[in-house]
Amino acid sequence: MAKRLFFCTACQQYTMKDFCPACEQKTGVRKPAKYSPEDKYAQYRREAKTEQRKKQELI
């Protein structure tokens, strides 16, 4: 049986359990979105990243 790495969205911690040991919240699997060369939302994602970098004064 393969083990999975879970992520708690409440306290931003990774764990191997179904419930976070720190805050007792339900955890979820965190994995990246499937890659597609025909990505419909790539433009919006790049715009959001650009805005975020401008706010952080990186560009």
MODELLER restraints for C-alpha pairs under 7 A, 6 or more apart:
rsr = mdl.restraints
at = mdl.atoms
rsr.add(forms.Gaussian(group=physical.xy_distance, feature=features.Distance(at['CA:4:A'], at['CA:16:A']), mean=6.41, stdev=0.5))
rsr.add(forms.Gaussian(group=physical.xy_distance, feature=features.Distance(at['CA:5:A'], at['CA:14:A']), mean=6.77, stdev=0.5))
rsr.add(forms.Gaussian(group=physical.xy_distance, feature=features.Distance(at['CA:5:A'], at['CA:15:A']), mean=6.07, stdev=0.5))
rsr.add(forms.Gaussian(group=physical.xy_distance, feature=features.Distance(at['CA:5:A'], at['CA:16:A']), mean=5.21, stdev=0.5))
rsr.add(forms.Gaussian(group=physical.xy_distance, feature=features.Distance(at['CA:5:A'], at['CA:29:A']), mean=6.53, stdev=0.5))
rsr.add(forms.Gaussian(group=physical.xy_distance, feature=features.Distance(at['CA:6:A'], at['CA:14:A']), mean=5.65, stdev=0.5))
rsr.add(forms.Gaussian(group=physical.xy_distance, feature=features.Distance(at['CA:6:A'], at['CA:15:A']), mean=5.27, stdev=0.5))
rsr.add(forms.Gaussian(group=physical.xy_distance, feature=features.Distance(at['CA:6:A'], at['CA:16:A']), mean=5.67, stdev=0.5))
rsr.add(forms.Gaussian(group=physical.xy_distance, feature=features.Distance(at['CA:6:A'], at['CA:17:A']), mean=6.81, stdev=0.5))
rsr.add(forms.Gaussian(group=physical.xy_distance, feature=features.Distance(at['CA:6:A'], at['CA:27:A']), mean=5.82, stdev=0.5))
rsr.add(forms.Gaussian(group=physical.xy_distance, feature=features.Distance(at['CA:6:A'], at['CA:28:A']), mean=5.28, stdev=0.5))
rsr.add(forms.Gaussian(group=physical.xy_distance, feature=features.Distance(at['CA:6:A'], at['CA:29:A']), mean=4.67, stdev=0.5))
rsr.add(forms.Gaussian(group=physical.xy_distance, feature=features.Distance(at['CA:6:A'], at['CA:30:A']), mean=6.24, stdev=0.5))
rsr.add(forms.Gaussian(group=physical.xy_distance, feature=features.Distance(at['CA:7:A'], at['CA:13:A']), mean=5.82, stdev=0.5))
rsr.add(forms.Gaussian(group=physical.xy_distance, feature=features.Distance(at['CA:7:A'], at['CA:14:A']), mean=4.49, stdev=0.5))
rsr.add(forms.Gaussian(group=physical.xy_distance, feature=features.Distance(at['CA:7:A'], at['CA:15:A']), mean=6.23, stdev=0.5))
rsr.add(forms.Gaussian(group=physical.xy_distance, feature=features.Distance(at['CA:7:A'], at['CA:27:A']), mean=5.38, stdev=0.5))
rsr.add(forms.Gaussian(group=physical.xy_distance, feature=features.Distance(at['CA:7:A'], at['CA:28:A']), mean=5.41, stdev=0.5))
rsr.add(forms.Gaussian(group=physical.xy_distance, feature=features.Distance(at['CA:7:A'], at['CA:29:A']), mean=6.05, stdev=0.5))
rsr.add(forms.Gaussian(group=physical.xy_distance, feature=features.Distance(at['CA:7:A'], at['CA:30:A']), mean=5.98, stdev=0.5))
rsr.add(forms.Gaussian(group=physical.xy_distance, feature=features.Distance(at['CA:8:A'], at['CA:14:A']), mean=6.29, stdev=0.5))
rsr.add(forms.Gaussian(group=physical.xy_distance, feature=features.Distance(at['CA:8:A'], at['CA:20:A']), mean=6.23, stdev=0.5))
rsr.add(forms.Gaussian(group=physical.xy_distance, feature=features.Distance(at['CA:8:A'], at['CA:26:A']), mean=6.94, stdev=0.5))
rsr.add(forms.Gaussian(group=physical.xy_distance, feature=features.Distance(at['CA:8:A'], at['CA:27:A']), mean=4.63, stdev=0.5))
rsr.add(forms.Gaussian(group=physical.xy_distance, feature=features.Distance(at['CA:8:A'], at['CA:28:A']), mean=6.53, stdev=0.5))
rsr.add(forms.Gaussian(group=physical.xy_distance, feature=features.Distance(at['CA:18:A'], at['CA:26:A']), mean=6.15, stdev=0.5))
rsr.add(forms.Gaussian(group=physical.xy_distance, feature=features.Distance(at['CA:18:A'], at['CA:27:A']), mean=5.51, stdev=0.5))
rsr.add(forms.Gaussian(group=physical.xy_distance, feature=features.Distance(at['CA:19:A'], at['CA:25:A']), mean=5.52, stdev=0.5))
rsr.add(forms.Gaussian(group=physical.xy_distance, feature=features.Distance(at['CA:19:A'], at['CA:26:A']), mean=4.55, stdev=0.5))
rsr.add(forms.Gaussian(group=physical.xy_distance, feature=features.Distance(at['CA:19:A'], at['CA:27:A']), mean=5.40, stdev=0.5))
rsr.add(forms.Gaussian(group=physical.xy_distance, feature=features.Distance(at['CA:20:A'], at['CA:26:A']), mean=6.33, stdev=0.5))
rsr.add(forms.Gaussian(group=physical.xy_distance, feature=features.Distance(at['CA:20:A'], at['CA:27:A']), mean=6.16, stdev=0.5))
rsr.add(forms.Gaussian(group=physical.xy_distance, feature=features.Distance(at['CA:53:A'], at['CA:59:A']), mean=6.12, stdev=0.5))
